[in-house]
Amino acid sequence: MELFATTVPGLEDVAAREVELLIGCRAQPDVGKVFFQAPLEAVYRLNLAARTLHRVFIRLCRESFEGLDDLYRIAVGLDYGDFIDPHQSFAIRSERVGVHCFTSMDVSRVVGQAVIDSHLASRGCRLRVDLDEPDVELYCLVRGGELIMGVDTTGRSLHRRWYRVYEHPAALKPTIASAMLMLSGWEPGEVLVDPMCGGATIPIEAALMAWDRAPNVDRGDFNLLRLRLFDAEALREEGERLREAESRGVYPIYGLEESERHLEGGRRNAERAGVLETVDLRLGDAADPASYPKALSHVVVNPPYGVRMIPKGRIRGLYPASLRALREAAEGATLTVITAAYRRFREAAGEMDVEILSERGVLHGDLHTVIYLCRV
Ligand SMILES: C[S@@+](CC[C@H](N)C(=O)[O-])C[C@H]1O[C@@H](n2cnc3c(N)ncnc32)[C@H](O)[C@@H]1O
């Protein structure tokens, strides 16, 4: 099958690597997504186990087009009968990137009509549109002169992890946290700390990785369960296989947080994730070397950016102070940091002689952030 999956813009190569590791096929990174060919069964595994993907799609088309009439022509030429039963409803979810003389609502309207007309011609029945609770969601990306259409097998994005009972006001997407851990070079067993852990997303994702726990293995509301091509029993069996591969253990994974409220929230999240036995969350100050655990080799952190939580002025002191503390507590450790205050971070790294090994731009929601890989 031709498949594709969406991910965080800026992390496509990490997502492609993960797809390759999970299902053993080559994956081609694209903007905010990865394309690949795999047997249909791969869809179960990716939805249950992927840490860096948001949604997994069956690709219906990827073609050049010129104007709305052309969109209709392409979409009406596709057969939707394998994906939508006559009694089922559907919705088009459109996204538009680039300059066009039409809106994404126009795209949804035209492509929606094409789906109805195609089904009417091939199956003799008129499909129902339901924008609120459709049985089948068709994704339609118009990007410049390119149309990409797919059947959404996921539904609610995979980054919405079940353990988030405490929503930190500046929480990191778990998919980004996982990608940062993958990029950091951390291996379970090595000492890891997130010194500004907030709701503990990074330590929790690390624990799930250490345990080989598929992040969505307990989820029961995938879109694929409403698609005729798929089978609930096969999904359950894949879940069983993944559960059998889990290995619980105690790993040196730490989180520090200066706010009692967020620390308590992080503990609640870790408890809900079932990983409290391997995640040590403590009240601590990232700027105090004494707060850090011994034999520390990897630091993965999402500090405040001075956007949502604390004034910009405080960042000026916090970044150099925490780098100084890190240098004292864990010289030689790797530091993987995501921030939108990149100038501040670069200045602090320069002042503290922290070597920046690589950097990449990543879109975190609507914020342009940078992930830096450094040596402390
Ligand atoms: C961007 S938030 C982290 C969010 C977290 N990654 C999550 O997903 O929930 C940054 C956190 O750093 C904490 N913080 C700020 N200064 C700190 C310091 N000196 N020591 C420890 N924590 C600090 C803040 O209280 C805040 O919870």
The ligand as a Gaussian input file, in Angstrom:
#p B3LYP/6-31G(d) Opt

LIG

0 1
 C        8.363000      24.996000      29.196000
 S        8.061000      24.400000      30.759000
 C        8.351000      22.660000      30.629000
 C        7.129000      21.939000      30.139000
 C        7.329000      20.441000      30.089000
 N        8.305000      20.070000      29.096000
 C        6.002000      19.753000      29.811000
 O        5.832000      19.154000      28.740000
 O        5.109000      19.838000      30.661000
 C        9.432000      24.932000      31.680000
 C        9.379000      24.602000      33.168000
 O       10.593000      25.019000      33.754000
 C       10.335000      25.354000      35.094000
 N       11.474000      26.170000      35.582000
 C       11.767000      27.465000      35.289000
 N       12.916000      27.811000      35.906000
 C       13.363000      26.731000      36.577000
 C       14.498000      26.456000      37.391000
 N       15.435000      27.401000      37.648000
 N       14.640000      25.223000      37.912000
 C       13.714000      24.266000      37.682000
 N       12.608000      24.467000      36.923000
 C       12.446000      25.678000      36.379000
 C        9.015000      26.107000      35.010000
 O        8.356000      26.110000      36.272000
 C        8.284000      25.287000      33.951000
 O        7.463000      24.327000      34.548000

